[in-house]
Protein backbone atom coordinates (compact mmCIF):
# COMPACT_ATOMS: atom_id res chain seq x y z
CA UNK A 1 0.00 0.00 0.00
CA UNK A 2 2.79 2.45 0.86
CA UNK A 3 4.85 3.53 -2.19
CA UNK A 4 7.97 3.98 -0.07
CA UNK A 5 9.14 2.68 3.27
CA UNK A 6 8.42 5.25 5.96
CA UNK A 7 11.16 6.12 8.42
CA UNK A 8 9.25 7.13 11.49
CA UNK A 9 5.90 6.88 13.21
CA UNK A 10 3.35 4.98 11.13
CA UNK A 11 0.34 6.89 12.52
CA UNK A 12 0.11 9.56 9.79
CA UNK A 13 0.64 7.18 6.84
CA UNK A 14 -1.97 4.81 8.31
CA UNK A 15 -4.51 7.63 8.65
CA UNK A 16 -3.78 8.77 5.09
CA UNK A 17 -4.31 5.22 3.81
CA UNK A 18 -7.64 5.00 5.65
CA UNK A 19 -8.73 8.36 4.25
CA UNK A 20 -7.85 7.27 0.72
CA UNK A 21 -9.73 3.98 1.18
CA UNK A 22 -12.82 5.79 2.49
CA UNK A 23 -12.74 8.21 -0.47
CA UNK A 24 -12.54 5.23 -2.83
CA UNK A 25 -15.48 3.50 -1.11
CA UNK A 26 -17.56 6.71 -1.20
CA UNK A 27 -16.74 7.29 -4.88
CA UNK A 28 -14.95 10.60 -4.40
CA UNK A 29 -12.53 11.82 -7.05
CA UNK A 30 -8.90 11.36 -5.93
CA UNK A 31 -6.43 14.21 -5.80
CA UNK A 32 -3.95 14.64 -8.63
CA UNK A 33 -0.66 12.76 -8.13
CA UNK A 34 2.30 14.70 -6.76
CA UNK A 35 5.97 13.75 -6.92
CA UNK A 36 7.45 16.40 -4.66
CA UNK A 37 10.71 15.63 -2.91
CA UNK A 38 10.63 15.82 0.90
CA UNK A 39 12.22 18.89 2.48
CA UNK A 40 15.54 18.18 4.15
CA UNK A 41 17.15 20.75 6.42
CA UNK A 42 20.43 21.81 4.76
CA UNK A 43 21.99 21.78 8.25
CA UNK A 44 20.58 18.36 9.17
CA UNK A 45 23.90 17.07 10.43
CA UNK A 46 24.04 19.65 13.22
CA UNK A 47 20.38 20.67 13.62
CA UNK A 48 19.01 17.20 14.42
CA UNK A 49 21.38 16.39 17.22
ABEGO torsion letter per residue (X at the ends): XBABBBBEBAAAAAAAAAAAAAAAAAGBBBBBBBABBBBBBAAAAAAAX
